[in-house]
Amino acid sequence: MKLDHPNHAAPQDAQARKDVAPVICYPVDTLPRPDMALYQGARDGMAKTDEVLIPPREARTFRVPAGHFFRITSVEGPQVGDLNLFNAHDLGERFYSGKTRALHGTHLSTGDRMWSSFPTLRPMATITDDTLDWYGIDAFGGSVHDVIGTRCDPYTHNLLAGGQYHHCCHSNLTRAMAGVTGDVTGDVTQAEAVVHDVLNVFMCTGFTRDTGQYFMKASPVRPGDYLEFFAEIDLLGALSACPGGDCSSEHSSDCAACHPLSVEVYAPKPGALAGWQPPQISGYSRSHGM
């Protein structure tokens, strides 16, 4: 909480302390760069192999083989989605939003990558196209596709408003993952344990300049807009069509107008990825000095 009237007087050198220039925590000059020309060549002539429709206020899972592409598309009206990604063969390797944010910034677009959790820490997916890349950063400090919001959830909803709302994105993703983990009898303990912080697809967010609070505003997404990814490894995805719709007013309710989202999977043009290999897991020894 930032106090309007601090309890402590500023020291004489307060301005000098504030004027210290910031330093980027993780310089990315040595970060392995995706071969965007290779991906572009593979996109040209790619063929759709699968499609999953995500109903409003629900979530569904989908699978993408390594070396394929997938698109999340707005199909009827402005709608944001909450995306989880897993190694299709090991649910313990999952999307790490915090490290992705530290490497690429608060919002993702073309050329940025979704990194996996420790101890693997490798690219899971690379963004290859973004029809909202024109948006940039607006006058409020807002932008799209954030990795700062965790996902709407029933626990925070209960804390702030009371009640038992079951269509928050956390619960949606939990129900969807229950079909994968085997929690199909009403005990969703295993499924909930693997649901993690998300990429907020199409969501327009930022931090207020006065209080530093996380804000949302109406998404600029329109039918036909999409965010496209290249699967660096075999992926299991889970996507929730957020109950906040375009998040222009609230989330975690049945009041907002909500729309479906589409996930399309594409095979690359034959031969376009000759020589390509999935990224290796982190080379750290895991000895931790012991």
N, C-alpha and C positions, 0 to 999 in steps of 0.2 A: 504494500500500500504506500502510495506517495502522498505525504502529508501536505496540506495546503499551508500549514503553519508548523514548520519543523520544531522539534523540542530543543534543538541545539543550534547555537549561533554558528554561522560559517566562519572558518578560520581566515586569517589575513591573506593566505595564499590560495583561497578557494578557487578563484578564477584560473590561476595557473594550473591547479590540479585538473580542472575541467577541460582546459585547453590542450592537454596531452593528446597527441594524435593516436588514433586507434591502429592496431596491428591485426592483420588477418590471422586467425588462429591456425588455420590449416592451409598454407599456400599450396595451390594445386598444380604448380608448374611441372612437377614430376609425376602427376597422376596419369596412369595409362589412358591414352585418348582413344575413344571409339573411332573406328574406320567408317566415317559417315558416307564416304564415296562408295565403299563396298556395300553398305546397307542400302543406299539409294539404288544401286544397280540391281540388288536383290528385290527391291520393292517394285521396280518396273517389270510388269508382267506377272506379278504374284497372283495366286488363285485362292479364292475363299474355300476353306475346308470345313468350317463349323461356325455356328452362330448360336448365342444364348441370349434370350431376352430376360432382363431383370425387371420384375414387376415393381410398381411404385410401393414404397415402404417395405420392401422385401430385399432379400439377397439370394444370390445363386453362386455356385462354383463353376469353374471352367478350367480346362487344361490346354497348355500350349507347349508343343515340343520345342526343344532347343533349336534355334535356327529359323523359327517361324516368327511371324508378326501377329500382333493382336491390336484391335482398335476398340476403344470405348467411345460410343457414339450417342449423341442426343437424337432421339427419333421422333418425339411428339411435341415437346415443350421444354422450357428451361428447367434443368434438373442437375443436381450435383450427385456425385457418387463417392463412396468410401471404399478404397481398394486395399486388400491384403494380398501379399504374394508369399508363396512357399516354394521350396524345393519340392518337386512332385514326388520325390522318393524319400524325403526326410523332412518332416514338419518342424524339426528343430532348427532347420536353416530357414529363416524367414526375413522379410523386409525389415530393415533397421532405419526407421525414419529419422532418428536423432543424428546418426552418423551421416546419412544422406544430406540432411540439412546443414551439418557442419562443413561438408565438402562442397555442396552446390548452392547453398543459400536457402532461404525460406520458401521459395516457390520454384517449381521445376518447369523446364520446357525442352525444346529440341536439343539433343546432344548431352543432356544430363542423364544420369544413371541412377537406378534404384539399387542400393547396396544391401548385402545380406548381413545378418547378425554375426557376432563373434561365435566361434573362432574362425569362421570361414572368410568373412569380410571380402566379398567379391561382387562384381556386378551381376545382378539377377536379370535386369532388363534395362535397355537403353531407349530413351524417347527418340523416335525417328521422325515424327511429324506432329504438329500442334496447330490446329486451325485458329487458335486463340493467341498465337504468339504476337499478334499485333497489339494486344492490350497493354503489355509492358507494366509499368507501375503508375497508378493514377495519382491524382492530387491528394488523396487521403492516405497514400502509402499502401493502397491495396493492390493485389495482383492475384493471378489464378493458379490453381494446382498447388496447394500448399502442403508442406510437411511440418506444420507447426501445431495444427489442431489434432487432438488425439482421436476423436470420433465421438458423436453424441452417444450417451450411455444411460441406462436406467438408474444407476447409482447417483450420478450427479443430478439427474432429473428429480429423483426422490428427495435429495438433499435440498434442492432449491424450491421445488414446487409440490412435493409430496406425491402420493399416488404410485401406481404400478404400471408404467407404460412400457409395452413390450416390443415396440417397433423402432426403438432407437437403433442406430447402426451397429452398436456393439451387440445387441441382442439379435439383430438380423443376421450378422456374420456368424454368431454363435449357432443359430439354428441351421444356417447353411453348412457350417463345418461339422455339425452333428452327423450328417450323412457320410462324412469322410472318416471321422474318428470312431464311429460306431455308437455314439450317444443318441440312439434313436428311440429309446424307451422312456424319455422324459428326464433322465439324468444327464445334464449337459456339462458335467464337470470337466471332462477331457476336452470337449470342443471349446469351452470358454477359455481354457488355459492356453490355447494356441492363438487365439484372436489377439491382434497386436495393433499398435499405432499405425495410422493409415497414410496413404496419399489421398488427399481430398481433391478428387478429379472435378474440374470445372468450378470449384468453389472459389469465390472472390473474398479474400481475407487480408488482414494486416494487423498492425498494432497502433492503437491511438497514440498520438504524439504527446498528449498531456499526462495520461495515466499509464501508458504502456499496456493497456488491456487488449486482448485478442478480440478483433471485431470481424463481422461478416457483413456483406452487402449483396444486393441482387447480382447473381452471376450473369455475365455477358453471353453465356452459351445459348445457342439457338439450334433448332433441328438441322441436322446435317453436320454440325461441328463435331470434331473427334480429336482424341488424343491417341497417338499410335506408338506402339512399343515393339522392340525386337527382343525376343526371348533369348537371353544368353545361356540359360540352362533350362532343363525341363521344368516347367512351372505348373503349379496349382494356384489358381487365383480365386479370390472370393470378393464379390462386389456387391455393395448395398446401395440401393436407390434411396437416398436420405429422406426421412419424413419431413425435412425442412423444404423440400422442393428446390427452388432456386436460392434458398436461404436469405431472402430479402427481408424477413420479419422475425421468424423464430424457427427452431427445430424441436424435435421430440414432441410432436403433436399431430393430431389429425386435421388441423385447420389449414395448413398450407396446401396449395395446389401442387400435386406431385405427378410425375410422368415416368414412364419406363426408360431404361437405358439398354443399349445393345452392346454385346461383346462379339466381335467377329474375329475369327482366326484365319490367317492367310499363310499358305505355303510359298516360299520364295521361288523366283524363277529358276527352273532347273539349271544347275551348274553355276549359278551366280555366286555361291559361297564356297567355291573350291578352295581348300586349304584352311578354311576357318575352323577354329576349335573353341569350345566353351572355355571360359576363363578358369584358371587354377584357383584353388583356395589359398588363403593367406599363407605366406611363407614363414610366418613367425613360428618359432620352435615350441611355443606354449610351456616353456620351462619356468617362466616368471621368476628367474633368478634363483631357483631352488637347486 
